[in-house]
Amino acid sequence: MWIRLSYPKQDPRNLLLGIVLAFAMLDHTRMFFYYWNVNPTAIGHTGILLFLTRFLSHFFAPTIFLLLGIEIYKYGQRYGSSRLTKALCYTAVMLLVLELVVNNFLYTFDPYYRTIGLFILGLLGLCFFCMAGLQYLGRKSLLVISLLLLSGHHLLDGIQREGNSFGSICWYLLHQQKFIPLPDRLFIVNYTLIPWLGVLMLGYGMGKLFLPHTDPLRRKRALLRLGYSSLVLFFMLRFTNVYGDPVGWNTYADPVKSVLSFLNLTKYPASLAYLSLTLGAVFLFLGYTTNCRGDKIFLFYALGRRPLFIYLFSTFLIHFMAMVLLWLTGKDPAAMLITSKSYTSAGPLTQYGYSIGLVYLIWIGILLLCCAINGLIDKWAVKL
């Protein structure tokens, strides 16, 4: 009894999940195989391919939060509010355990858990706990609240806390990315309740469009209107350069750098410009594929059939391959045990890294391997 992303075999949302998962895997591959601690969005020192490894991954989290918000609404319509509350709490606990115990280990390979991060799975868990109570406000109320959170959260950007007090930690979880160093531990808060809870509530508010009895043509028209409106909002925000992202963009003598600066959006916490672009693209994809079969592009479709498994398995696979490559090249594979020291200039991975071209080749190999593993699981499940 838990809420998850699972669709019929031919549903195009499997294709969408597979595409954004592939983008996330690309960025994870870049993290472990490209030059360590290099910022791919530093305009003066990046290239198009390196920038794309980070930019394309931006579509993963908005897709997951939006689709899960829709599934929460559909679950409540099918089983009722009381059962939905139990399912949300159960799923929240499962996601937090997966984050803190499994995903953190897969990212660090450190059995002592000296680096603990709150990433997508953990933040989803906190959001699900919130939704267990917020769902009683009703779909329309949550839709209004979500729009207020998404559009107005930049008014909170000026509030910056420091230290490890209870109040500061609560604020970090709400709206401030933070690295919290302790003598023998590093705690990382990347994803925050504001505005990601707003994205989840937006999906919940849109859930009525995705009920079985909804006219597909009506759903398509609504999604296309939302998609194009979101993209128009994005271009308005970026061209005015006044509101919507705490970091404005700049023009350069090189037009390519100007474009990269224009697309260099703030993810922690997710800016309005970031969300209007990514969600706009997701709305358009869902609108244009309303009547399409999602198994036309087999590789992405296969990845999207088991998004949670692929997300965790690919993290393990990427990290393990990076460790093996270190060993094969005569370096100490223990350097791939990620601790707080790994993020410093004195860390063991400071001089480690490979070309961006090799990163893309490794990524393609990982995609094919994950697809093959998924195919084997399908065959095994059929035999059972």
N, C-alpha and C positions, 0 to 999 in steps of 0.2 A: 504494500500500500504506500507507494511513493510516486511523486510526480516526476516524469522524465520526458525527454524528447524522443518519441517513437511514432513513426508514421507508416502507413501502408507502403508496400514495396515501390509502387509507381508514383508516389507522391513527390512533386517537384521540390518540396521542402527538404527531402533527403539530399537532393542535388545542391541546394543552397547551403546546407550544413556541411556537405563535403567540400565545397569550394572555400568556405571561410575557415574550415579546419585546415585545409591545405595551406592557406595563407598564414595561419598561426604556426603551423609546423615549419614554414619557411623562416619565420622570425626566430623560432627556437633553434633552428639549425644555425642561423647566423650568430646567435648568442654563444654557441658552443664551438663553432668552427672558424668564425671570423676573428680578427684581432681583438683580444679581450679588452673590455672596458672602453672600446671605441664607440662614440655616439653616432649612429647612422643618420641622425637628423641634423648634425652640425653642418650648416649650409656651406661654410667655407672649406670644409674638409671631406665632404661626401661626394658620391657620384650617383647617377640615376639608379643603377641596379642596387647599390647599397641602401639608398633612400627607400626604394620600393619594398625591400625586405621588411622594413618597419611600417611603411604606409599601408601596405596591403593587409597587414595583421590587424589594423584598426577596425576592420569590418567584423571581426570575430565576436568580440564581447557584445556589441549592440545587437547582433543577430541572436545570440543565445538569450540575452535578457528579454528581448522582445518576444521571441517565440515561446519562452517559458511563461511569460505573462499571459499570453494567449491560452496556453495549456492550463494554467491555473483557473482561468475563467471557465473554460470548457469542463474541467473537472468538477467545479462547483455547480455548474448547471446540471451535470449528470448525477452527482451524488449528494448534493446539498451542502450547506455551509458547515454543519457540524463535522461531517466526514472530511471536508476540505481542510478544516483546521487541524485535524489529526494528521492528515497526509502532509500538510505543510510543515508541521513540527517534526514529523518523522524524517522527511526529506532534508530539512534543515540540519538535523543532527548528523545524518549520513554525509551530507556535503562538508560539514565542518570536520568530521573525522577524516574523510578522504583528503581534505586540504592539509590539515595539520599533521596527519600521520603518514599518508601515502604520497601526496603530491609534493610536499616539502622534502621528503626523502628522495623522490625521483629527481628533483631539481638539484639537490645538493650531494646526494650519496653519502651524507654524513650521518653515521649512526648515533652521534651525540646531539644531533639537531641544534647545532650552534647558530644556524641561520633559520629563522622562522618567518615566513611571509604570509600575508593575507592577500591572496590573489583572487581569481574569478570564482573558484569553487567556494572558498570561505565566505566571500562577500555575498554570493548567492544564498548561502546558508543563513546569513544574518537577514537578508532581504526576505527570505521565506518566513522567518520568525515574525518579522514586521507584518507581512501580508496575512498571517494567521489572524491578526486582530483587525487590520485595516480593511479586509474584505467585507466586513459588516457595514462599512460606510456606503457600499453600493458602487456599481460600475461607473455611473456618471460622476459621482463625487470623486472617485479615484482618478478618473480621466482629467478632471479639472485640476486636482492637486498635482498630477504628474506634469501637466503643462506649465503650472506655476513653478515647480521645482526645476524643470528643464530650462525655462526661459529666464528665471530670476536668480539662479544660484550664484551667478557671478557677483552679485551684491555682497556675497560673503567672502570673496577672495581676499579682502583686506585683513580678515581676521586670521592671524597666524600665531599659533601657540608653540611653546618650547617646553622641554622638560618631560618628566615621566609621571607627573601627577595624574590622578584619576580623571580630573577634568580635561587635561591635555589629551590623554589617550582617547577619551570619548570624542573629543573634537577631531582627532586624527581619523577616527572611524567614520565620522560624519562627513568631513569635507577637506581634509588636508593630507596629501601624500607625505609620508614621514619615514625616515630611517632612524631607528632608536637603538643606538649602540650601548651595550652594557659591557662590563669587563670581559665576560666570556660568551656573550650572546649578541646577535644582531636581529632585531625585529623590524620587519618591513611592512608598511601599510601602503599598498598601491591603489587598490580599488576602494572607494568610499561610498557610503550609503547615499549621499547626495552627490551626483544626480542619478546613480545607477538604480536606486529604488524607484526613481521617477520613470526610468525606461521600462522596468518591470510592470509598474502600474499603467503605463501607456499601453503595453501589450494587453493587460487585463481589460483596460477600457475599450480596446479594439476587438476584444474577444467575440463579440456578437457577430462580427463580420465573418467569422470562421466556423459558426455553427453549421451542422449538416444541412439544415433546411434553408440556409441563406442562398439567395440567387447568385450564382457565380458571376454573372454579368455585373450585378450591383457591387459585389466585392471587388471585381477588377476595376471598375470605374472609381470606387472610393480609394483604392490603393494607388492608382495612377495619379489621382488628384493630390493625395498626400505626398507621393514621391516627388512630383514636379514642384509642389509648393515648398517642400523641404529643401530642394536644391536651389530654388530661387532665394529662399531665406539664407542659405549658406553663402551664395555669391553676394548678396546684399551686405551681410555681416563682414565678409572679408574685404570687399571693395571699400566699404566705409572705414574699416580698420579702427572702429571706436568701441564696439561692444561685441561680445560673443566669444572672445578668446583672450586670456590675459597676456598673451604674447602676440603682438601684431606682426605683419609681414613687411618685408622690405624689397625694394627694387635694386637690382645689381646690373652692372655693365653686361654680364652674361645673362641672356634671357632665360636660360635653363635654370640658373640659380634663383631667379625671380619666381619662376613657376614652383620650384621646390619650396621656397619660402612661403608662397601662397598656400601650399598644401601641408605645410608643417604645423599641424594642429596639436593642441594640448590634450593629452589623454588622462593625466592624473592631477586633479579630478577632470573628468571628461567635459570639455568645453561645449557650449551651445553650437559653435561652428562645427566641431568634430561630430557631434551627434546629428546635426541637420544634414551633413554630407553623408555619413554612413547609414543612418536610418532612411534617408531619402533613397539611396541606392537599394536598400533592402526592400522598401515599399515597391519600388519599380520592378524589382526582380519578382516579387510575389504577385504583382499585378499582371505582368506579361506572361507568367508561367501558370496562371490559374488553371488552364485547360491542357497543360502539357504533361507529358510523362517524364518523371524524374530519372528514369533509368537509361536515357539516351546516351549520356556520357558516363560510361561504366565506372571509370576510376573514381570520380567525385561522388557518384551515387553510392558506390560501395563504402567509401569513407563515411558518408553521412548516415549510414544505416545504424552505426553504433558510435555516436559521437563521444560519449564519455569514455568508453573503452579506448577508442583511437587516441583521444587526447592524452590519457594517462600512459598508454603503451608507447606512443610516439615520443613522449618526454623521456621515458626510460631508454628507448632505443637510441635516440639522439645522444643522450648523455653517455650511454655505454659505448657507442661507437667512437665518441670523442676520446674516451679513456683508452680504448683499444688502440686508436691511432697514435696516441701519445706513447704507448708501450712499443708499438711497431717502429716508431721513429727514434727509439732509444732514450726517450724522456721518461720521467717518473710519472706513472699513471695516477699516483696519489695526489698530484697537483689538481686533478679534477674533482677532488673533494672540496666543495664550495663552502667556504667559511667567510667571516667578515674580512679576513685578510685578503681574500681573493679580489675584493673591490678596491684595494689600495695599490699605489704605484710600486709597493714593495712585495706585492703578491707573487705567487709562483707562476701565474699565467700572464705576467706583464708582457713578455716577449713572444707569447704564443699566438698563432693564428695563421690562416690560409687565405688565398685570394677569394674574391667574391664569386668568380666563375666556378671555382671548386665547390663553394658553398651551395650554389644552385645545382650542380651535378649530384652532390650528396643528397640534397633535398629531393630530387627526382627519384633517386634510388630508394629513399625512405618511403616516399609515397607509394611506389610500386610494391615495396615489401609489406607495408601496412594493408594495401589492397589485397595482396595475396593471402595474408593472415586472415583477413575478414572473409575471403572466399572459402578458406579451409574451415572456418567456424561455421559458415552457412552449410557446407556439406556435412559436417559433423552433426549439426543440429537436425538436419533432414533425416539422417540415419537414425537418430534417437527417436 
